[in-house]
Amino acid sequence: MFQVGQICRELGINTQTIYYYERIGLIPPLQRTKSGYRLFSPEDVEILRFILRVKDLGLTLDEIKQLLELKKGRSLTCQAVYHHLVQKINQINAKILQLQQLKTELTPLLKQCEINLNNPPDYECKVLN
């Protein structure tokens, strides 16, 4: 069994992150010592490692919760992972398209600002009007 401080150092995370994950049900309630210290089993540590790995891949906490449910039910098949990853890639592609459209809108405004940079310092910029 491991204490919170040990796990935080080993995984490079903040204690508040662990408390938050426990509070929202992302990790199961942890065992405690008689004095109230949280204790982690090796299985708890593996769950945290999984959460951190998947979070680094850009999945949201809700998406991670779904994957953990599948994992707990021994249903985290390649098909299930594939389905979740396809959904994530589709979301990323939609976000990229949205950002590209925003860039297309902002670029002419930026060029207009560049033209107006030589105006007096108190000149009110009308680019965003």
Backbone as JSON Lines, residues from 0, in Angstrom:
{"i":0,"aa":"M","n":[0.84,-1.18,0.0],"ca":[0.0,0.0,0.0],"c":[0.89,1.25,0.0]}
{"i":1,"aa":"F","n":[0.43,2.26,-0.72],"ca":[1.19,3.49,-0.88],"c":[0.37,4.67,-0.37]}
{"i":2,"aa":"Q","n":[1.06,5.69,0.13],"ca":[0.38,6.91,0.56],"c":[0.36,7.93,-0.59]}
{"i":3,"aa":"V","n":[-0.51,8.92,-0.44],"ca":[-0.72,9.92,-1.49],"c":[0.58,10.58,-1.91]}
{"i":4,"aa":"G","n":[1.39,11.0,-0.97],"ca":[2.65,11.68,-1.3],"c":[3.55,10.84,-2.19]}
{"i":5,"aa":"Q","n":[3.64,9.56,-1.87],"ca":[4.47,8.66,-2.67],"c":[3.94,8.6,-4.11]}
{"i":6,"aa":"I","n":[2.64,8.45,-4.24],"ca":[2.02,8.32,-5.56],"c":[2.19,9.6,-6.36]}
{"i":7,"aa":"C","n":[1.99,10.73,-5.7],"ca":[2.14,12.02,-6.39],"c":[3.55,12.21,-6.92]}
{"i":8,"aa":"R","n":[4.53,11.87,-6.11],"ca":[5.92,11.99,-6.56],"c":[6.2,11.04,-7.71]}
{"i":9,"aa":"E","n":[5.74,9.81,-7.58],"ca":[6.0,8.8,-8.6],"c":[5.34,9.15,-9.94]}
{"i":10,"aa":"L","n":[4.11,9.67,-9.88],"ca":[3.36,9.95,-11.11],"c":[3.47,11.4,-11.57]}
{"i":11,"aa":"G","n":[4.05,12.24,-10.72],"ca":[4.21,13.64,-11.09],"c":[2.9,14.41,-11.14]}
{"i":12,"aa":"I","n":[2.0,14.14,-10.19],"ca":[0.73,14.86,-10.13],"c":[0.54,15.48,-8.77]}
{"i":13,"aa":"N","n":[-0.42,16.36,-8.69],"ca":[-0.75,17.1,-7.49],"c":[-1.73,16.29,-6.63]}
{"i":14,"aa":"T","n":[-1.62,16.41,-5.33],"ca":[-2.55,15.69,-4.44],"c":[-4.0,16.1,-4.71]}
{"i":15,"aa":"Q","n":[-4.22,17.38,-5.01],"ca":[-5.58,17.84,-5.27],"c":[-6.19,17.16,-6.49]}
{"i":16,"aa":"T","n":[-5.34,16.81,-7.44],"ca":[-5.82,16.09,-8.62],"c":[-6.38,14.73,-8.21]}
{"i":17,"aa":"I","n":[-5.66,14.04,-7.37],"ca":[-6.11,12.73,-6.89],"c":[-7.41,12.89,-6.11]}
{"i":18,"aa":"Y","n":[-7.48,13.86,-5.22],"ca":[-8.69,14.08,-4.43],"c":[-9.87,14.39,-5.34]}
{"i":19,"aa":"Y","n":[-9.62,15.17,-6.38],"ca":[-10.67,15.51,-7.34],"c":[-11.14,14.26,-8.08]}
{"i":20,"aa":"Y","n":[-10.22,13.45,-8.56],"ca":[-10.58,12.22,-9.27],"c":[-11.41,11.31,-8.37]}
{"i":21,"aa":"E","n":[-11.06,11.26,-7.1],"ca":[-11.82,10.44,-6.15],"c":[-13.21,11.03,-5.95]}
{"i":22,"aa":"R","n":[-13.28,12.35,-5.8],"ca":[-14.55,13.03,-5.54],"c":[-15.54,12.86,-6.7]}
{"i":23,"aa":"I","n":[-15.05,12.89,-7.94],"ca":[-15.96,12.77,-9.1],"c":[-16.18,11.32,-9.52]}
{"i":24,"aa":"G","n":[-15.57,10.39,-8.78],"ca":[-15.79,8.98,-9.06],"c":[-14.93,8.4,-10.17]}
{"i":25,"aa":"L","n":[-13.91,9.13,-10.57],"ca":[-13.02,8.62,-11.62],"c":[-12.16,7.48,-11.08]}
{"i":26,"aa":"I","n":[-11.75,7.6,-9.83],"ca":[-11.08,6.49,-9.15],"c":[-11.98,6.06,-7.99]}
{"i":27,"aa":"P","n":[-11.94,4.8,-7.63],"ca":[-12.8,4.33,-6.54],"c":[-12.36,4.94,-5.21]}
{"i":28,"aa":"P","n":[-13.28,4.99,-4.24],"ca":[-12.88,5.49,-2.91],"c":[-11.68,4.7,-2.4]}
{"i":29,"aa":"L","n":[-10.71,5.42,-1.89],"ca":[-9.47,4.79,-1.46],"c":[-9.58,4.27,-0.03]}
{"i":30,"aa":"Q","n":[-8.8,3.24,0.24],"ca":[-8.72,2.75,1.62],"c":[-8.06,3.82,2.46]}
{"i":31,"aa":"R","n":[-8.33,3.8,3.75],"ca":[-7.73,4.79,4.65],"c":[-7.16,4.1,5.88]}
{"i":32,"aa":"T","n":[-6.13,4.75,6.41],"ca":[-5.56,4.28,7.68],"c":[-6.5,4.73,8.8]}
{"i":33,"aa":"K","n":[-6.24,4.27,10.0],"ca":[-7.06,4.67,11.14],"c":[-7.03,6.18,11.35]}
{"i":34,"aa":"S","n":[-5.91,6.8,10.99],"ca":[-5.79,8.25,11.15],"c":[-6.31,9.02,9.93]}
{"i":35,"aa":"G","n":[-6.87,8.32,8.94],"ca":[-7.51,8.97,7.82],"c":[-6.67,9.17,6.57]}
{"i":36,"aa":"Y","n":[-5.43,8.72,6.58],"ca":[-4.6,8.86,5.38],"c":[-5.08,7.91,4.28]}
{"i":37,"aa":"R","n":[-5.12,8.42,3.07],"ca":[-5.52,7.58,1.93],"c":[-4.39,6.61,1.6]}
{"i":38,"aa":"L","n":[-4.79,5.39,1.27],"ca":[-3.83,4.37,0.87],"c":[-4.18,3.85,-0.51]}
{"i":39,"aa":"F","n":[-3.15,3.64,-1.31],"ca":[-3.32,3.17,-2.68],"c":[-2.81,1.75,-2.81]}
{"i":40,"aa":"S","n":[-3.61,0.93,-3.43],"ca":[-3.16,-0.43,-3.76],"c":[-2.45,-0.34,-5.1]}
{"i":41,"aa":"P","n":[-1.72,-1.38,-5.47],"ca":[-1.1,-1.38,-6.8],"c":[-2.14,-1.21,-7.92]}
{"i":42,"aa":"E","n":[-3.35,-1.76,-7.72],"ca":[-4.42,-1.6,-8.71],"c":[-4.84,-0.13,-8.83]}
{"i":43,"aa":"D","n":[-4.92,0.57,-7.69],"ca":[-5.27,2.0,-7.71],"c":[-4.22,2.79,-8.5]}
{"i":44,"aa":"V","n":[-2.97,2.44,-8.3],"ca":[-1.88,3.12,-9.0],"c":[-1.99,2.88,-10.5]}
{"i":45,"aa":"E","n":[-2.32,1.66,-10.89],"ca":[-2.48,1.34,-12.31],"c":[-3.64,2.12,-12.92]}
{"i":46,"aa":"I","n":[-4.72,2.28,-12.17],"ca":[-5.85,3.07,-12.67],"c":[-5.4,4.52,-12.88]}
{"i":47,"aa":"L","n":[-4.66,5.06,-11.93],"ca":[-4.15,6.43,-12.08],"c":[-3.22,6.56,-13.28]}
{"i":48,"aa":"R","n":[-2.36,5.59,-13.47],"ca":[-1.46,5.61,-14.64],"c":[-2.28,5.61,-15.94]}
{"i":49,"aa":"F","n":[-3.32,4.78,-15.97],"ca":[-4.18,4.71,-17.15],"c":[-4.84,6.07,-17.39]}
{"i":50,"aa":"I","n":[-5.39,6.66,-16.34],"ca":[-6.05,7.97,-16.45],"c":[-5.08,9.0,-17.01]}
{"i":51,"aa":"L","n":[-3.89,9.06,-16.46],"ca":[-2.91,10.06,-16.89],"c":[-2.48,9.83,-18.34]}
{"i":52,"aa":"R","n":[-2.31,8.58,-18.72],"ca":[-1.91,8.27,-20.09],"c":[-2.99,8.71,-21.08]}
{"i":53,"aa":"V","n":[-4.22,8.36,-20.79],"ca":[-5.32,8.67,-21.69],"c":[-5.6,10.18,-21.69]}
{"i":54,"aa":"K","n":[-5.44,10.81,-20.55],"ca":[-5.61,12.26,-20.47],"c":[-4.55,12.97,-21.32]}
{"i":55,"aa":"D","n":[-3.33,12.46,-21.31],"ca":[-2.26,13.01,-22.15],"c":[-2.58,12.89,-23.64]}
{"i":56,"aa":"L","n":[-3.44,11.93,-23.98],"ca":[-3.86,11.76,-25.37],"c":[-5.0,12.72,-25.74]}
{"i":57,"aa":"G","n":[-5.43,13.53,-24.77],"ca":[-6.44,14.54,-25.06],"c":[-7.87,14.14,-24.76]}
{"i":58,"aa":"L","n":[-8.08,12.99,-24.17],"ca":[-9.44,12.6,-23.84],"c":[-9.92,13.35,-22.6]}
{"i":59,"aa":"T","n":[-11.2,13.66,-22.58],"ca":[-11.79,14.39,-21.46],"c":[-12.0,13.44,-20.29]}
{"i":60,"aa":"L","n":[-12.28,14.01,-19.13],"ca":[-12.53,13.17,-17.96],"c":[-13.78,12.31,-18.16]}
{"i":61,"aa":"D","n":[-14.8,12.84,-18.85],"ca":[-15.99,12.04,-19.14],"c":[-15.65,10.88,-20.06]}
{"i":62,"aa":"E","n":[-14.83,11.13,-21.07],"ca":[-14.42,10.06,-21.97],"c":[-13.59,9.01,-21.23]}
{"i":63,"aa":"I","n":[-12.73,9.49,-20.34],"ca":[-11.91,8.56,-19.54],"c":[-12.8,7.72,-18.63]}
{"i":64,"aa":"K","n":[-13.82,8.35,-18.07],"ca":[-14.74,7.62,-17.2],"c":[-15.42,6.49,-17.98]}
{"i":65,"aa":"Q","n":[-15.81,6.76,-19.22],"ca":[-16.42,5.72,-20.06],"c":[-15.45,4.57,-20.3]}
{"i":66,"aa":"L","n":[-14.2,4.91,-20.59],"ca":[-13.2,3.87,-20.83],"c":[-12.93,3.05,-19.57]}
{"i":67,"aa":"L","n":[-12.92,3.72,-18.42],"ca":[-12.7,3.01,-17.16],"c":[-13.85,2.05,-16.86]}
{"i":68,"aa":"E","n":[-15.08,2.47,-17.2],"ca":[-16.22,1.58,-17.01],"c":[-16.07,0.33,-17.87]}
{"i":69,"aa":"L","n":[-15.65,0.54,-19.12],"ca":[-15.42,-0.6,-20.0],"c":[-14.3,-1.49,-19.45]}
{"i":70,"aa":"K","n":[-13.24,-0.84,-18.97],"ca":[-12.09,-1.57,-18.43],"c":[-12.51,-2.4,-17.2]}
{"i":71,"aa":"K","n":[-13.33,-1.77,-16.35],"ca":[-13.78,-2.45,-15.14],"c":[-14.65,-3.65,-15.49]}
{"i":72,"aa":"G","n":[-15.47,-3.51,-16.52],"ca":[-16.33,-4.6,-16.96],"c":[-15.65,-5.57,-17.89]}
{"i":73,"aa":"R","n":[-14.35,-5.4,-18.05],"ca":[-13.54,-6.25,-18.95],"c":[-14.07,-6.21,-20.38]}
{"i":74,"aa":"S","n":[-14.57,-5.03,-20.78],"ca":[-15.1,-4.84,-22.13],"c":[-14.28,-3.82,-22.92]}
{"i":75,"aa":"L","n":[-13.07,-3.54,-22.46],"ca":[-12.23,-2.57,-23.17],"c":[-11.54,-3.3,-24.32]}
{"i":76,"aa":"T","n":[-12.34,-3.63,-25.31],"ca":[-11.86,-4.37,-26.47],"c":[-11.21,-3.4,-27.46]}
{"i":77,"aa":"C","n":[-10.52,-3.96,-28.41],"ca":[-9.93,-3.13,-29.46],"c":[-11.01,-2.37,-30.22]}
{"i":78,"aa":"Q","n":[-12.16,-3.0,-30.41],"ca":[-13.26,-2.33,-31.09],"c":[-13.75,-1.12,-30.29]}
{"i":79,"aa":"A","n":[-13.85,-1.27,-28.97],"ca":[-14.3,-0.17,-28.12],"c":[-13.29,0.97,-28.14]}
{"i":80,"aa":"V","n":[-12.01,0.63,-28.03],"ca":[-10.96,1.65,-28.07],"c":[-10.97,2.33,-29.43]}
{"i":81,"aa":"Y","n":[-11.08,1.55,-30.49],"ca":[-11.14,2.09,-31.84],"c":[-12.29,3.09,-31.97]}
{"i":82,"aa":"H","n":[-13.45,2.71,-31.49],"ca":[-14.63,3.59,-31.55],"c":[-14.36,4.91,-30.83]}
{"i":83,"aa":"H","n":[-13.81,4.85,-29.63],"ca":[-13.52,6.07,-28.87],"c":[-12.46,6.93,-29.55]}
{"i":84,"aa":"L","n":[-11.44,6.29,-30.1],"ca":[-10.38,7.05,-30.77],"c":[-10.86,7.68,-32.07]}
{"i":85,"aa":"V","n":[-11.71,7.0,-32.8],"ca":[-12.29,7.57,-34.03],"c":[-13.11,8.81,-33.67]}
{"i":86,"aa":"Q","n":[-13.92,8.69,-32.62],"ca":[-14.71,9.84,-32.17],"c":[-13.8,11.01,-31.8]}
{"i":87,"aa":"K","n":[-12.73,10.73,-31.1],"ca":[-11.81,11.8,-30.67],"c":[-11.15,12.44,-31.88]}
{"i":88,"aa":"I","n":[-10.71,11.65,-32.82],"ca":[-10.08,12.2,-34.02],"c":[-11.07,13.04,-34.8]}
{"i":89,"aa":"N","n":[-12.32,12.61,-34.88],"ca":[-13.34,13.41,-35.56],"c":[-13.55,14.75,-34.85]}
{"i":90,"aa":"Q","n":[-13.56,14.73,-33.52],"ca":[-13.68,15.98,-32.76],"c":[-12.48,16.89,-33.02]}
{"i":91,"aa":"I","n":[-11.3,16.32,-33.05],"ca":[-10.09,17.1,-33.31],"c":[-10.14,17.7,-34.7]}
{"i":92,"aa":"N","n":[-10.54,16.92,-35.69],"ca":[-10.65,17.44,-37.06],"c":[-11.65,18.58,-37.15]}
{"i":93,"aa":"A","n":[-12.78,18.46,-36.45],"ca":[-13.77,19.53,-36.44],"c":[-13.2,20.78,-35.78]}
{"i":94,"aa":"K","n":[-12.45,20.6,-34.72],"ca":[-11.83,21.74,-34.03],"c":[-10.79,22.41,-34.92]}
{"i":95,"aa":"I","n":[-10.0,21.61,-35.62],"ca":[-8.99,22.16,-36.55],"c":[-9.68,22.99,-37.62]}
{"i":96,"aa":"L","n":[-10.76,22.48,-38.18],"ca":[-11.5,23.22,-39.2],"c":[-12.04,24.53,-38.63]}
{"i":97,"aa":"Q","n":[-12.58,24.47,-37.43],"ca":[-13.09,25.68,-36.77],"c":[-11.97,26.69,-36.56]}
{"i":98,"aa":"L","n":[-10.82,26.24,-36.11],"ca":[-9.69,27.14,-35.88],"c":[-9.16,27.72,-37.19]}
{"i":99,"aa":"Q","n":[-9.15,26.91,-38.25],"ca":[-8.71,27.42,-39.55],"c":[-9.66,28.5,-40.06]}
{"i":100,"aa":"Q","n":[-10.95,28.31,-39.84],"ca":[-11.93,29.32,-40.25],"c":[-11.75,30.6,-39.45]}
{"i":101,"aa":"L","n":[-11.49,30.45,-38.17],"ca":[-11.25,31.62,-37.32],"c":[-10.0,32.37,-37.77]}
{"i":102,"aa":"K","n":[-8.95,31.63,-38.1],"ca":[-7.73,32.25,-38.6],"c":[-8.0,33.02,-39.89]}
{"i":103,"aa":"T","n":[-8.81,32.44,-40.76],"ca":[-9.17,33.1,-42.02],"c":[-9.9,34.43,-41.75]}
{"i":104,"aa":"E","n":[-10.72,34.46,-40.71],"ca":[-11.43,35.69,-40.35],"c":[-10.48,36.73,-39.73]}
{"i":105,"aa":"L","n":[-9.55,36.26,-38.91],"ca":[-8.67,37.17,-38.18],"c":[-7.56,37.77,-39.04]}
{"i":106,"aa":"T","n":[-7.09,37.04,-40.03],"ca":[-5.95,37.49,-40.84],"c":[-6.18,38.84,-41.5]}
{"i":107,"aa":"P","n":[-7.32,39.09,-42.16],"ca":[-7.51,40.42,-42.75],"c":[-7.61,41.52,-41.69]}
{"i":108,"aa":"L","n":[-8.15,41.18,-40.52],"ca":[-8.22,42.18,-39.44],"c":[-6.82,42.55,-38.98]}
{"i":109,"aa":"L","n":[-5.96,41.55,-38.87],"ca":[-4.57,41.79,-38.48],"c":[-3.87,42.67,-39.5]}
{"i":110,"aa":"K","n":[-4.11,42.41,-40.78],"ca":[-3.49,43.23,-41.83],"c":[-3.97,44.67,-41.76]}
{"i":111,"aa":"Q","n":[-5.25,44.84,-41.45],"ca":[-5.78,46.2,-41.3],"c":[-5.13,46.89,-40.11]}
{"i":112,"aa":"C","n":[-4.92,46.16,-39.03],"ca":[-4.24,46.74,-37.86],"c":[-2.81,47.15,-38.23]}
{"i":113,"aa":"E","n":[-2.13,46.34,-39.0],"ca":[-0.76,46.67,-39.4],"c":[-0.72,47.97,-40.17]}
{"i":114,"aa":"I","n":[-1.71,48.19,-41.02],"ca":[-1.8,49.45,-41.78],"c":[-1.97,50.63,-40.83]}
{"i":115,"aa":"N","n":[-2.72,50.43,-39.77],"ca":[-3.04,51.52,-38.83],"c":[-2.01,51.71,-37.73]}
{"i":116,"aa":"L","n":[-0.96,50.92,-37.71],"ca":[0.04,51.03,-36.64],"c":[0.76,52.38,-36.64]}
{"i":117,"aa":"N","n":[0.82,53.05,-37.78],"ca":[1.51,54.33,-37.86],"c":[0.63,55.51,-37.46]}
{"i":118,"aa":"N","n":[-0.63,55.26,-37.13],"ca":[-1.51,56.33,-36.69],"c":[-1.07,56.83,-35.31]}
{"i":119,"aa":"P","n":[-1.53,58.01,-34.91],"ca":[-1.16,58.53,-33.57],"c":[-1.57,57.54,-32.48]}
{"i":120,"aa":"P","n":[-0.86,57.56,-31.34],"ca":[-1.12,56.6,-30.26],"c":[-2.55,56.63,-29.73]}
{"i":121,"aa":"D","n":[-3.22,57.79,-29.82],"ca":[-4.58,57.87,-29.29],"c":[-5.64,57.57,-30.35]}
{"i":122,"aa":"Y","n":[-5.22,57.13,-31.53],"ca":[-6.14,56.8,-32.62],"c":[-6.94,55.56,-32.22]}
{"i":123,"aa":"E","n":[-8.26,55.66,-32.28],"ca":[-9.11,54.54,-31.88],"c":[-9.2,53.54,-33.04]}
{"i":124,"aa":"C","n":[-8.88,52.33,-32.75],"ca":[-8.89,51.27,-33.75],"c":[-10.34,50.87,-34.03]}
{"i":125,"aa":"K","n":[-10.71,50.85,-35.29],"ca":[-12.07,50.53,-35.71],"c":[-12.16,49.13,-36.33]}
{"i":126,"aa":"V","n":[-11.07,48.4,-36.29],"ca":[-11.0,47.1,-36.97],"c":[-12.06,46.12,-36.44]}
{"i":127,"aa":"L","n":[-12.35,46.16,-35.15],"ca":[-13.28,45.19,-34.57],"c":[-14.73,45.68,-34.57]}
{"i":128,"aa":"N","n":[-14.96,46.89,-35.09],"ca":[-16.34,47.42,-35.13],"c":[-17.13,46.79,-36.22]}
